[in-house]
Amino acid sequence: MTNQDIWRIALGQSAVDSGCRPEDFLEETNKIVISKPHPDARKYLALPFSCDLVSYGRNIVASVQPEIIPAVQKYLDTYTVPHCFETPNLHVLDESLRNFGLRVCFMAEYFLPDVNHLRSLACPYEIRLLHPSDFAELYLPAWSNALCEKRKELDVLAAGAYDGDRLVGLAGCSADCADMRQIGIDVLPDYRRQGIAAALTSRLTQEILAAGKVPFYCAAWSNLPSVRNALKCGYKPAWVEITAKESAFVEKMNLGL
């Protein structure tokens, strides 16, 4: 699989998720579309969006509900693409969304592998490939990034690092959509900073590509260890995304509910 294949598939999936055309993300002007449910969208997305902004760097595609269009159009017309995704300008969007019972909620950066920079990374511990029957008992807090208990049926492959018989690190991938696999990683606190996360991520990346699927990696901008892990494994920044949710939903998240 080439880098061109990877980006074509990613753009195609983003188009399905946002309800637009793949080429819309490559235009020089912003675009607003009406969000609708789609059977091929990433499984964890709650469609239709109330307000979702995606940028691959050139412009912004906003996937919204009709009543939100004037507020979002004004916001996109006022600020540059990078500034639309950061404070203090982001406060302007948040304030305007309050009128519709919404708040800015999820903010993340997504990474895609660069096949010219992928390589196997050494691990100080044994790495074992795990299939669903192997990790059925691993839906525990320690592995909540690698595996998703709410969507167990989507977890299809994992790579574990073992210190003897003890699992000390786990990278898992979920079949969130037909052609892409999202990678999540956890390492026990006492075993961090030994290169385990990078070794597991790179191994799982290679396995996903060998199966003809595109791996992708998501991290919060402020999660520098996670971002560094992606870069070390040969991933490059691909797109950023902001999603607004109902105010009550955001309040519950802030309370840890």
Buried (B, 14 or more C-beta within 10 A) or exposed (E): BEBEBBBBBBBBBBBBBBBBBBEBBEEEEBBBBBBEEBEEBBBEBEBBBBBBBBBBEEBBBBBBBEEBBEBBBEBBEEBEBEEBBEEEBBEBBBEBBEEBEBBBBBBBBBBBBBBEEBEEBEBEBEBEEBEEEEBEEBBEEBBEBBBBEEEEEBBBBBBBBBBEEEBBBBBBBBBBBEBBBBBBBBBBEEBEEBBBBBBBBBBBBBBBBEEEBBBBBBBEEEBEEBBEBBBBBBBBBBBBBBBBBBBEBBEEEEEEE
